[in-house]
Amino acid sequence: MSDQSVSFGQAIGKARKAKGLSQKELAALVVKDEEGGAISPQYLNDIEHDRRSPTSDHLIKQFAKVLEEDEGYLFVLAGKIPDDVRKQATNRDQVVASFANFRKSITK
């Protein structure tokens, strides 16, 4: 599997296995939200098999923290822009130029 075709779920599964964690163990470490409990192993299984996507920025950040994976990379794989970045993206021309630079650097 090439890096170009890695999905969010595949990246989570690969990182989980590299850390020697079972799905049940990882699920117990990932907290749903600031006030909630852990995600279910079935939800994690659905994510790893690309049947579901993470529902919030918080979950993506939790996966990054627990798996010691780069948060930005996981946001890209999830097809999301973090809320804090989106809130700062108020200047249309700056956003367009920034995205063009990002695209140019990643497609080299």
C-alpha positions in Angstrom: 0.0 0.0 0.0 1.5 3.3 -1.0 1.3 6.5 1.1 -0.8 8.1 -1.7 -3.6 5.7 -1.2 -3.7 5.5 2.6 -7.1 6.2 4.2 -7.6 7.6 7.6 -8.8 4.2 8.8 -5.8 2.4 7.3 -3.4 4.9 9.0 -5.1 4.4 12.3 -4.9 0.6 12.0 -1.2 0.7 11.0 -0.3 3.0 13.8 -2.3 0.9 16.3 -0.5 -2.3 15.2 2.9 -0.6 15.4 2.2 0.3 19.0 1.2 -3.3 19.7 -2.4 -2.4 20.7 -5.5 -4.4 20.1 -8.6 -2.5 18.9 -10.1 -3.0 22.3 -7.1 -1.5 24.0 -6.9 1.5 21.6 -10.7 2.1 21.9 -10.3 2.3 25.7 -7.7 5.0 25.3 -9.6 7.3 22.9 -12.1 9.5 24.7 -15.2 10.6 22.7 -15.3 14.2 24.0 -14.2 16.3 26.9 -16.9 14.8 29.1 -17.5 11.4 27.6 -16.2 7.9 28.0 -14.1 5.9 25.6 -15.1 5.0 22.0 -16.4 1.5 21.4 -14.2 -1.2 19.8 -16.9 -1.6 17.1 -16.7 2.1 16.3 -12.9 1.8 16.0 -13.3 -1.3 13.8 -15.7 0.6 11.6 -13.1 3.5 11.3 -10.3 1.1 10.5 -12.3 -0.5 7.8 -13.4 2.8 6.3 -17.1 2.3 7.2 -17.1 5.4 9.4 -15.2 8.6 9.8 -14.2 10.4 13.0 -17.1 12.7 13.9 -15.1 15.6 15.5 -11.8 17.4 15.6 -11.5 16.1 19.2 -11.5 12.5 18.1 -8.8 13.1 15.4 -6.7 14.9 18.1 -7.3 11.9 20.5 -6.1 9.4 17.9 -3.0 11.6 17.2 -2.2 11.9 20.8 -2.7 8.2 21.8 -1.0 6.9 18.7 1.8 9.5 18.7 0.9 10.4 15.1 1.0 13.8 13.5 -2.3 15.6 14.0 -2.0 17.5 10.7 -1.5 14.3 8.8 -4.6 12.7 10.3 -6.7 15.8 9.6 -5.7 15.6 5.9 -6.5 11.9 5.7 -9.8 12.5 7.4 -10.5 15.2 4.8 -11.0 17.9 7.4 -9.6 21.3 8.3 -9.3 21.8 12.1 -11.8 24.3 13.5 -9.1 26.6 14.8 -7.6 26.9 11.3 -11.0 27.3 9.6 -11.8 30.2 12.0 -8.6 32.0 11.0 -9.3 31.5 7.3 -11.1 34.8 6.8 -9.1 36.3 4.0 -10.1 34.6 0.7 -6.9 35.5 -1.2 -4.7 34.2 1.6 -6.6 30.9 1.8 -6.4 30.4 -2.0 -2.7 31.2 -2.0 -2.0 29.0 1.0 -3.9 26.0 -0.5 -2.1 26.5 -3.8 1.3 26.4 -2.0 0.2 23.3 0.0 -0.9 21.5 -3.2 2.2 22.5 -5.0 4.5 21.2 -2.2 2.7 18.0 -1.7 2.5 17.0 -5.4 6.2 17.5 -6.1 
